[in-house]
């Protein structure tokens, strides 16, 4: 289904940048959800209507602990395997098909669909205001007139869909202790442990577009293990217009005991300690500037995607149970049929990136990118990325619990975001801009 203006948007060579009229914005909270998804289910009854998502934690839940699975008793409706992949091809990403063809034991257990995504009421209210005010400026390099909510809930271009992902609600502040692993083809791996902090300036209560300036959020990442990498700290000030002002990044080097600017934490620069398995802009499925690609909005499709991945999130599961040779343990995964926006990104002439073409599958309910197909310079599918997400219901927010980036040519993958053997996310922390604006803080923290 194409929403109003979509046919016109696809016919233009330059993405539209106009806010939608008031009568279209009035649909939010009516036939559209407050964030812009279709409220109704599909005609086949395989996708239910959105009824608000998960809005409260279960009785007895303690913030900071792992999130119990509300669907633990469910069994798969069916399992997609290499033997029956053709039966489901129309509802699969190209990446899923490639993985099924590459690995004889690969499978997608498909469960009943639950539209669990939700955010606080103030985010819904701000999104409705943004719908009639937000515009793309400077060829889509930045957004003006938006604050505290999704900027383009009724998108008219692929670039607007991607901005919705970049500016989606994940909380105001968060802290997480996560691990990363890049198993060899034989399955051996070394865990890399991170402490990470976020302050989403765009979602601070009382923030205005004028006060926001050009700072969307602050991010800090410290490597805790293994010992040869431990102690390095990365701090990022994420700018709204990254063409006008590239993101500001600083690194503390424990060997030198000094802080220095890090100008290349962007685009296809290598991800931190990722063994060449992730680029900087693959973190959170996609981040950073949009200027190197054209963004074609293909439309909305019903696709089998990872969703409600509480089993992968569980503290009852050990890392060794997840991390297997060639791919993660698919018995622990959960896939559902959801409507997603499909966006085709193609590299502009005169620019460079490891991936000349990328296809993004963006959840209509949360604006989270759920899957990405990434192609090499020969036009062959090279890397497949998936975000296994849950509703962190104490916030509430819908966000990944594990990102998996698979290199089809190397026969390896990167698993990023493992929390099973440690604490879960902490959304209760209090942070201020002052905690991140002074890079000298990094040196003090590194020497502590």
C-alpha positions in Angstrom: 0.0 0.0 0.0 1.3 3.4 -0.9 0.4 6.4 1.3 -0.7 9.7 -0.2 2.0 11.6 -2.1 4.1 8.5 -2.6 3.5 8.1 -6.3 4.4 11.8 -6.8 7.5 11.4 -4.6 8.7 8.5 -6.6 8.2 10.4 -9.9 10.5 13.3 -8.9 14.3 13.3 -9.2 14.7 15.4 -6.0 13.2 14.2 -2.7 10.2 16.3 -1.6 10.9 18.5 1.4 7.4 19.9 2.2 5.6 19.1 5.4 2.2 17.4 4.9 -1.1 19.4 5.1 -3.1 19.4 8.3 -5.8 17.1 7.0 -3.1 14.4 6.3 -1.5 14.9 9.8 -5.0 14.5 11.3 -4.9 10.8 10.2 -2.2 10.2 12.9 -3.9 8.4 15.7 -6.9 7.6 13.4 -6.4 5.2 10.5 -2.7 5.7 11.0 -0.9 5.0 14.2 0.5 8.0 16.1 3.9 7.3 14.4 2.4 6.9 10.9 2.0 3.1 10.4 -1.2 1.6 9.0 -3.3 0.9 12.1 -5.3 -1.8 10.5 -4.1 -5.4 9.9 -3.7 -6.8 6.5 -6.4 -8.4 4.4 -5.1 -11.9 4.9 -5.2 -11.6 8.7 -1.6 -12.5 9.1 -0.6 -9.0 10.3 -2.9 -7.8 13.1 -4.1 -4.3 13.8 -1.9 -2.1 16.0 -3.6 -1.7 19.4 -1.0 0.4 21.2 1.9 -2.0 21.5 3.4 -3.0 24.9 3.0 0.0 27.2 3.9 -1.3 30.6 6.4 -3.7 32.2 5.0 -7.0 33.6 4.4 -7.4 37.3 7.6 -7.9 39.2 9.9 -6.6 36.5 12.9 -4.6 37.9 14.4 -2.0 35.6 18.0 -2.9 34.5 17.2 -6.6 34.4 16.5 -8.7 31.3 13.1 -8.4 29.8 10.8 -11.5 30.2 9.4 -12.9 27.0 5.7 -12.1 26.7 5.4 -14.8 24.0 7.5 -17.6 25.6 4.8 -20.2 25.1 4.3 -19.6 21.4 5.5 -22.1 18.7 6.5 -21.2 15.2 3.7 -21.1 12.6 6.2 -22.4 10.1 9.9 -22.6 9.5 11.5 -21.3 6.3 14.4 -23.6 5.2 16.6 -24.1 2.1 14.1 -26.8 1.1 11.0 -24.5 1.0 12.6 -21.1 0.4 10.9 -20.7 -3.0 7.5 -21.0 -1.3 8.2 -17.8 0.7 10.5 -15.9 -1.5 8.0 -13.1 -2.1 8.1 -12.3 1.6 11.8 -12.6 2.1 14.6 -10.1 1.9 17.3 -10.8 -0.7 19.6 -11.3 2.3 17.5 -14.0 3.9 17.3 -15.8 0.6 21.1 -15.7 0.2 21.7 -17.0 3.8 19.2 -19.8 3.2 21.0 -20.7 0.0 24.5 -20.4 1.5 24.0 -22.5 4.6 22.1 -25.9 4.5 21.2 -25.7 8.2 20.0 -22.1 8.1 16.3 -21.4 8.9 13.8 -18.7 9.8 11.4 -19.8 12.5 8.3 -17.6 11.8 6.0 -16.9 14.7 2.6 -15.1 15.0 3.0 -11.4 14.4 2.7 -9.0 17.4 2.9 -5.3 16.8 4.6 -4.5 20.2 6.3 -1.2 19.3 5.3 1.8 21.4 6.8 5.1 22.8 5.7 7.5 25.5 2.6 9.7 24.8 4.7 12.9 24.5 6.5 11.4 21.5 3.2 10.7 19.8 2.1 14.3 20.4 5.4 15.8 19.1 5.2 13.6 16.0 1.8 15.0 15.1 3.2 18.5 15.4 6.3 17.6 13.4 4.2 16.2 10.5 3.0 19.7 9.5 6.3 21.5 10.3 9.3 19.3 9.5 11.1 19.9 6.2 14.3 18.6 4.6 16.8 21.3 3.8 20.1 21.5 1.9 19.2 18.6 -0.4 18.3 16.5 2.6 21.4 17.1 4.6 19.4 18.2 7.6 15.9 18.5 9.0 14.3 21.7 10.2 11.1 22.2 12.2 11.2 18.9 14.1 11.9 18.1 17.7 11.0 15.4 20.2 9.2 13.0 17.7 9.4 11.3 14.3 10.0 14.1 11.8 8.1 12.6 8.8 5.4 10.1 10.0 3.8 10.3 6.5 6.9 10.0 4.4 7.1 11.3 0.9 10.6 10.1 0.0 13.2 7.5 0.9 15.3 10.2 2.5 12.5 11.0 4.9 12.2 7.4 5.8 15.9 7.2 6.7 15.6 10.5 8.7 12.8 8.8 10.7 15.2 6.0 11.5 18.0 8.4 12.5 15.7 10.5 14.7 13.5 7.7 16.1 12.9 7.5 19.8 15.2 5.2 21.8 15.0 6.9 25.2 16.3 10.1 26.6 19.5 8.5 28.1 20.7 5.0 28.3 23.7 3.0 29.5 24.5 -0.5 28.3 27.2 -3.1 28.9 27.5 -5.2 25.8 29.8 -7.6 24.1 30.8 -8.2 20.5 32.1 -11.3 18.7 33.3 -12.0 15.2 33.6 -15.8 15.1 36.0 -17.4 12.6 34.6 -19.9 10.1 35.5 -22.6 12.7 33.5 -20.9 15.4 36.3 -19.6 17.7 35.9 -16.0 18.9 37.2 -13.4 21.4 34.6 -11.3 23.2 35.1 -7.6 23.0 33.3 -5.8 25.9 32.0 -2.3 25.8 30.5 0.2 28.2 28.3 2.6 26.2 26.3 5.7 27.1 23.8 7.7 25.1 22.2 11.1 25.7 19.5 11.8 23.0 19.5 15.6 23.1 16.7 15.6 20.5 14.4 13.9 23.0 15.2 15.8 26.2 12.0 17.1 27.7 11.5 20.8 27.1 13.9 20.8 24.2 13.1 23.1 21.3 14.3 23.1 17.7 16.0 26.4 18.4 17.8 25.2 21.6 18.8 21.9 19.9 21.1 23.7 17.5 23.1 21.1 15.5 23.4 18.4 18.3 21.2 15.4 18.0 22.8 13.1 20.6 26.0 12.3 22.5 27.5 8.8 22.5 30.4 7.4 24.6 32.0 4.0 24.2 34.7 2.5 26.3 36.4 -0.8 25.5 36.6 -3.0 28.7 38.1 -6.2 27.3 40.2 -7.9 26.0 43.2 -6.5 27.9 45.0 -5.5 24.6 42.2 -3.2 23.7 40.9 -2.2 27.1 40.9 1.5 28.2 40.3 3.2 24.8 37.3 5.5 24.9 35.4 7.0 22.0 33.1 10.0 22.4 30.9 11.4 19.7 28.8 14.5 19.4 26.3 13.6 16.6 25.4 16.6 14.5 22.1 17.1 12.7 23.7 18.5 9.5 26.8 16.4 9.0 27.6 17.9 5.6 27.8 21.4 7.1 29.4 20.2 10.3 30.7 16.6 10.4 30.2 14.7 13.6 32.7 15.6 16.3 34.6 12.6 17.7 37.4 12.2 20.2 39.4 9.2 21.2 41.3 8.5 24.4 44.3 6.3 23.8 45.4 4.6 27.1 48.9 3.9 25.7 49.5 7.6 25.0 47.3 8.8 27.8 46.0 11.6 25.6 42.8 12.6 23.9 42.8 13.4 20.2 40.3 14.2 17.5 39.1 11.3 15.5 38.0 12.7 12.1 37.2 9.4 10.4 34.5 7.9 12.6 32.0 7.9 9.7 30.9 6.3 6.5 32.8 3.1 5.7 35.6 3.6 8.2 36.1 0.4 10.2 33.9 -0.1 13.3 35.6 -0.3 16.7 37.4 -3.7 17.2 35.1 -5.3 14.7 37.8 -7.2 12.8 36.8 -5.5 9.6 33.3 -7.0 9.8 31.5 -3.7 10.3 31.7 -0.1 9.0 31.1 2.9 11.2 27.8 3.7 9.5 26.5 0.1 10.1 26.2 0.7 13.8 22.6 0.8 14.8 22.0 -0.6 11.2 22.6 2.9 9.7 23.9 6.1 11.2 25.4 9.3 10.0 25.2 11.5 6.9 22.9 10.6 3.9 24.8 12.7 1.4 26.7 9.9 -0.4 23.6 8.0 -1.7 20.4 8.6 -3.6 17.5 7.2 -1.7 14.6 5.7 -3.7 11.4 4.9 -1.8 10.4 1.5 -3.3 7.2 1.3 -1.2 5.8 -0.8 1.6 5.9 -4.6 1.6 5.0 -7.4 3.8 8.3 -9.0 4.8 9.5 -11.7 7.2 11.8 -9.9 9.5 13.4 -10.5 13.0 11.0 -9.2 15.7 10.3 -9.6 19.4 13.6 -11.4 19.9 13.2 -11.9 23.6 14.8 -15.4 23.5 18.0 -14.0 22.1 17.9 -11.3 24.8 17.4 -13.7 27.7 19.8 -14.0 30.5 19.0 -17.8 30.5 21.0 -18.1 27.3 24.8 -18.2 27.3 27.0 -16.6 24.6 28.2 -20.0 23.5 24.7 -21.1 22.7 24.2 -18.1 20.4 27.6 -17.9 18.7 28.1 -20.8 16.3 30.2 -21.3 13.2 29.0 -19.4 10.0 25.9 -17.9 11.6 24.2 -17.4 15.0 22.0 -20.2 16.4 18.8 -19.7 14.5 16.9 -21.9 17.0 17.1 -18.8 19.3 15.7 -16.4 16.7 12.2 -15.2 16.1 10.9 -13.9 12.8 7.4 -12.4 12.1 5.6 -11.0 9.1 5.5 -7.2 9.3 4.9 -4.3 6.9 8.2 -2.5 6.2 9.2 0.5 4.1 11.8 -0.6 1.5 14.4 2.0 0.6 17.0 1.5 -2.1 20.2 3.5 -1.6 22.6 3.9 -4.5 26.0 5.6 -4.4 26.2 8.9 -6.1 28.8 9.5 -8.9 32.0 11.0 -7.6 31.6 9.6 -4.1 32.9 6.4 -2.5 31.8 3.7 -0.1 32.4 -0.1 0.3 28.7 -0.6 -0.5 27.7 1.0 -3.8 24.1 -0.2 -3.2 22.1 -1.0 -0.1 18.5 -2.0 0.5 16.9 -1.0 3.8 13.8 -2.6 5.4 12.3 -0.2 7.9 9.7 -1.2 10.4 6.5 0.8 9.9 5.6 0.8 13.6 8.9 2.0 15.1 11.0 3.3 12.2 13.8 0.9 13.3 15.8 -0.5 10.4 15.3 -4.3 10.7 17.4 -5.6 7.9 19.9 -4.4 5.3 21.2 -6.0 2.1 24.6 -4.6 1.1 26.1 -5.1 -2.4 29.7 -4.9 -3.6 31.1 -3.1 -6.6 30.2 -6.0 -8.9 26.6 -5.8 -7.9 26.7 -9.0 -5.9 25.1 -9.3 -2.5 28.0 -9.1 0.0 26.8 -8.4 3.5 23.5 -9.0 5.2 22.5 -7.2 8.4 19.7 -7.9 10.8 18.5 -6.1 13.9 16.9 -8.5 16.4 14.7 -6.1 18.5 12.5 -6.1 21.5 10.2 -3.6 23.3 12.1 -2.3 26.4 8.8 -1.8 28.1 10.0 0.2 31.1 10.6 3.2 28.7 8.9 2.1 26.4 10.9 1.9 23.3 11.5 -0.6 20.5 15.2 -1.1 19.8 17.7 -3.8 18.9 19.0 -6.3 21.4 21.4 -7.9 19.0 22.8 -6.8 15.6 24.2 -9.5 13.3 26.3 -8.5 10.2 27.1 -11.5 8.0 29.8 -11.5 5.3 28.6 -13.9 2.7 31.9 -14.0 0.9 34.1 -14.6 4.0 31.6 -17.0 5.6 31.8 -15.0 8.8 29.6 -12.7 10.9 29.7 -10.1 13.6 27.4 -10.2 16.6 27.1 -6.9 18.3 25.1 -6.0 21.4 25.3 -9.3 23.4 24.0 -8.7 27.0 22.9 -12.2 28.0 25.7 -12.8 30.6 25.6 -9.3 32.1 23.2 -6.6 33.0 20.5 -5.4 30.6 20.1 -1.7 29.5 19.8 1.0 32.1 17.4 3.8 31.1 17.4 5.4 34.6 20.7 7.1 34.3 20.8 10.9 34.4 23.2 12.7 32.0 23.6 16.3 31.0 25.3 18.0 28.0 28.1 19.0 30.4 29.0 15.4 30.8 30.0 15.2 27.2 30.9 18.7 26.0 34.4 18.7 27.5 36.7 16.2 25.8 39.1 16.5 28.7 36.6 14.4 30.7 37.8 11.4 28.6 41.4 11.7 29.9 40.2 11.9 33.5 38.0 8.8 33.0 40.8 6.9 31.2 43.2 7.6 34.1 40.8 6.7 36.9 
